[in-house]
Amino acid sequence: MSAGIQRGHAATRLGRWWQDWRFHLNALAILVPVAAFPAFYHLARMDTGEAGLGAREPAIVQAGPHALRLVEFTVDPPMNAGVAGRRKVFRLALCPGCDDDIRAVHIRLGKPRSLRAAGALFSGPPERQTADMAVPDSARARDAIWLTVEEWSGATHQAQVPLAEVAPATADWLRRRKEGRE
Amino acid sequence: MTERAQTGPAAAPRPKKKKKGGMARLWLLIHGWLALPLWAYVFFICVTGTIATISHELIWLTSPDVRASRPEGATERLTPDAMIAAVLAQRPESRVRSVSWPVETHFAPEVTLSDRAGLSSTVYVNPYDGRIQGVSGTVGFRYFIRALHGWLFLPWTGGGYSWGWYAVSFMGIPMIGSLVTGIMVYKKFWRAYLNPRLRIGKGARTFWGDFHRLAGIWSMPFVAIIGVTGTWFFVEALLSDNGVSISTAGVPTVLERETLPLVAHRADLPPVSLDEVIASARAAHPGLRVDGLWLPENAFSPVDIYGRGAFPLFYESASVNPYDGQVVRLRRVADQSALELATTLMYPLHFGDFLGIWLKLVYFFFGLLLSMMVLSGMLIWTKRTARETKAYVAARRAPAPVTGPAE
């Protein structure tokens, strides 16, 4: 059962098989997209919202009168975005009807010093917004995630939630990084 | 050396090739080795890419939903505002995120909506009466085949390019190599333009050899385009993942806090008129084509309008403040650097998507030829190159011709 390539002088059966088929084995590369498809499809469902808001059950964060649902997009530690540093993506859902009051929601690891430094801005429809939060070099595992809600009326509300509660893998990663530095 | 090489056990395939020197023979070996060890993988990339060029047309053929069919009595296409109003009348609980008008007007416009549950979906809308004709799947066929061809579905994680992107685009390099060595090896190939030869009755090896050469000389420009653009996609990924950007676009436009209107509630804001936004952008840049637009995704983001330039390989865009209609950013062809323009045209050049359906069909045809060249190359290779390599190596190692394996 030669595949067309001239045989060498392999003595064993396996050796002959290798001689015959070695240049056709790359057909197995087609298994790569087959194996990658489920994760690809899951991500597409995350993009449309069919797979839910985020990677787990959202945490309810009460910011003033607004009950916001916050969840990490993946359960992974922060990703290395090269020149953009370490990033962590979060998803947010506003309370029903709150969109009429809320102009913007910002997310930051650690307490913001001012509204101008409130962190990453959430984008998207009110029921499913996304923000790409920076995880700075100075971040610590015990830091809280701060949400700053800015209303159209000019009022602002802040709320915090422990990092370990909404992004445990990120908190673990920061803890390990700190131990590594010591 | 050359003489000894010629006395090797493998005679050159055609009589006139017997005069070939050692260099030509070496080129032939390199030509054979460039793609063969990965021939099935290259074949797979070529076939998926070929299908991708006409994926939109395949959808048009199989699904009436995506066709811009004119209803009885209708004459005019709806303005963007009228179309959106019609869509929202059918989906009252939804909001519009983006609209696109396919360049080929026989395709229905596509509107991406987000509903009260936060689910996004893209609907095909009849451009004459605004009727929602159908809903696109989570992963439509066009995206499916592009993702399969472009990055083998491998994830875009870590803020960088997918490994699949690297794995596919890298093959642009052996493709250029195959083209160059193919030309080197095919002496006076231009003669074959006038005297094409495709012998059918002389066995498979002769037929595939003739086919490989004939298809090769006719698809030289196509292979060069695919090879160069593919290689560029590889370089672009390398540059981007190492923090080198050639874009002059800068960061996304964020509206100044002061330009936002002072209202108590969002409901107090006047509704955004797409017709007015487009008119405003066209007042700033009269030549702007509108192929699609994105509505603001947050309170500080503009309406982004994009379209092809007057020269279809280039793109232009405009960002308009939705609250006051001011154009906050314009990216005309003239605003982009020469390097940037040279690199943005790589995409339409690779897809064949810039002169309408006829060019797509031309790309499809040459894509088929290229796929068949990979296949025929493999068939020829298995019958010749392995043998020739042994002979070539043996001739250079041993004082006398050696017939045994010399790998």
Interface residues (C-beta under 8 A of the other chain):
Chain A: A3 G4 I5 Q6 G8 H9 F23 H24 N26 A27 A29 I30 V32 P33 A36 F37 A39 F40 Y41 L43 A44 R45 D47 T48 G49 E50 L53 M79 N80 A81 G82 V83 A84 R87 A93 P96 D99 D100 D101 R103 A104 L121 F122 S123 G124 P125 E127 R128 Q129 W152 S153 G154
Chain B: L36 P37 L38 W39 A40 Y41 F44 R95 R97 S114 D115 R116 A117 G118 L119 S120 S121 T138 V139 Y143 A147 L148 L152 F153 L154 P155 T157 G158 G159 G160 G164 A167 D241 N242 G243 L260 L262 V263 A264 H265 R266 A267 D268 E297 N298 A299 F300 S301 M378 L379 W381 T382 K383 A386 R387 G404 P405 E407
